[in-house]
Amino acid sequence: MLPEINWRNCLCSILLSATLAQSVELSKHVQALFDESMTIQDALYDPSVSYLRYFYYPLAAGPHETRSTVWYSVGLLQRNQDSDVEEAIKILRNVIGDQERNVSVQWYGDYTVYPEQPTVGSPAYPPVIYNSWDPNWRGFIGTALIIIYEEFRNLLPQDVQDLVLESLYNSTIGDSYRVGGVDGDNLYPAYSNAWLMRTVVSSWTGRKLNDANMTAAGDADAEAFVGLFDRNQTLSEFNGPTYAGVSLYALTIAAKYLQSTNSTIGQHAVRAIQQIWDYESKLWNPRMRNIAGPWDRSYGYDMNNYVAIMSIWLWTLIGKEGVWKSSSPIWTMAHADDLEIAPVIAVLSEFHKKLISSSTISRLETFDGEHTYSGQAYAPPADFEPRNITTWLSPALTIGTQSFNQSVVGGFSKDSSSFSPSVVQWIRSDQSIGYFNLYPTETALKAEVAPYALDLTYPLGNVSSTFTFAVAPNPLGKKRDITAMGDLDGINIEVGGTVDPVPAISFCGLVGGDCDPIHGFEFWNITFSMPENSSETPLIHLRISLD
């Protein structure tokens, strides 16, 4: 049984000391981001049901979408023109009204993925985590509700303010059901972005409602995060162009709304944000408009051609022209639906920017010369030991990799399509970005990086091991077919080691080839195998030069 909460008394005590603003002042860069995102979402909005239509993913006809609709409501309240507030209120009533109320199910307090979906747990619609229901929706929507309450609650009628707090209470209780390794859930402290969202929502809600259990749970989660983060001053979910952005989002909420309290995450959020930007700025190549690899989780191979949440943060700091050189509209990029989070980031961005040093901003704006980044990251239970990361960056070529020893193939997320442990990127003849990325097939890798050189060894490998690389198709007007390593545009790669230096080559395309694209990116599959009957340890030497 849930305890009885006197929402009216809670609200009154909170409102007595509140100072509210109707909108957040936005800089020129941020206003441009906000306006571009809202223009797209205005076109997607269906006022007849008060939900955003699903973007292009998952290519379904008809459904609307829940999470992005809540993000849009933040934008409506920030803009506050014409009927914006009325539409935001309708959205909040709809989404909260559809929140799961059955305390006995694993997805209690969660929100629908899309409102038309059948009832989760019904005979025709069994509960499948990260499919028919997504536990991270509690974190994404819960954090957005905190922003709404902190920034815009004076625009909401009293009953909707009540609903927001009640929804956060139920969501926090439901999120407490999550235990890594139980019932198919993977929420460990190393799952940085999701863990931080739960930490922040529990910490904020517990303090707002004077719930000691929630407050204690949030502080315990924060201590687990800080203990892991402080081992190496890196996120366990290292250098993900999408999910590092989510972690920064959660930490910014903690810094803005919890720093003045005794909240553990509030006390550590500012310096964590600064330390994350310190290493991300050293990995960012402004000339290539890419965060150099390796990437623990990535939804693409070139940030010029997909929307990463780190790109949205970068837009707020250095402007759109510093992030995307492509003249193509953003909605034509892969993973373009992530632009829907932009209104939420915009509202936080002016506060966020004040936390970042001028030297960090300078590195984001201008390439500061050839350099090497070295660090570590640790993500138990997948990692048996910390991963050693080395990335060499030059103006037109970056080589980044990590050594690891893990319990599973595909990193912490067990996803070889998003785990990119070795990444080579370069500027090609048409100024586009080429990529040559290792597709993980082994649980252990020993990697060494030097200028223009990459050595990869499988210490647990054998004669059946292969080094498989996802390689960018050449630019339009260059060689259409890649039949040998010498066909790659803009780069020369000499191959040595214990592998057969002649690779098998196939194509993974939108409408043909031997396999499908990964996250919307076509690629050539270049695979090096061991010689028949070899007893040597699998090793590949790559010596790289630019044309």
Sequence and secondary structure as in RCSB ss.txt:
>XXXX:A:sequence
MLPEINWRNCLCSILLSATLAQSVELSKHVQALFDESMTIQDALYDPSVSYLRYFYYPLAAGPHETRSTVWYSVG
LLQRNQDSDVEEAIKILRNVIGDQERNVSVQWYGDYTVYPEQPTVGSPAYPPVIYNSWDPNWRGFIGTALIIIYE
EFRNLLPQDVQDLVLESLYNSTIGDSYRVGGVDGDNLYPAYSNAWLMRTVVSSWTGRKLNDANMTAAGDADAEAF
VGLFDRNQTLSEFNGPTYAGVSLYALTIAAKYLQSTNSTIGQHAVRAIQQIWDYESKLWNPRMRNIAGPWDRSYG
YDMNNYVAIMSIWLWTLIGKEGVWKSSSPIWTMAHADDLEIAPVIAVLSEFHKKLISSSTISRLETFDGEHTYSG
QAYAPPADFEPRNITTWLSPALTIGTQSFNQSVVGGFSKDSSSFSPSVVQWIRSDQSIGYFNLYPTETALKAEVA
PYALDLTYPLGNVSSTFTFAVAPNPLGKKRDITAMGDLDGINIEVGGTVDPVPAISFCGLVGGDCDPIHGFEFWN
ITFSMPENSSETPLIHLRISLD
>XXXX:A:secstr
      HHHHHHHHHHT    SS    HHHHHHHHHHHHHHHHHEETTTTEEE  STT  SS EESHHHHHHHHH
HHHH  TTHHHHHHHHHHHHHHTS   TTSTTTT   SSTTS  TTBTTB   BTTTB THHHHHHHHHHHHHHH
HHGGGS HHHHHHHHHHHHHHHHHHTT  TTSTT    TTSHHHHHHHHHHHHHHHHHTT HHHHHHHHHHHHHH
HHHHHHHTS SSTT TTHHHHHHHHHHHHHHHTTTTT HHHHHHHHHHHHHHHHHHHHEETTTTEE S BSS S 
S TTSB  HHHHHHHHHH GGGT    S GGGSBTGGGGGGHHHHHHHHHHHHHTS HHHHHHHHS   SEEEEE
EE  TTTBSS EEEEEEE SSEEEEEEEEEBSSTTTTTT TTT BSEEEEEE TTS EEEEEEE  SSEEEEEEE
TTEEEEE TT  TT EEEEEE    TTS S   SGGGSTTEEEEEEESS SS EEEEE SS BSB  BTTB EEE
EEEE  TT  S  EEEEEEEE 
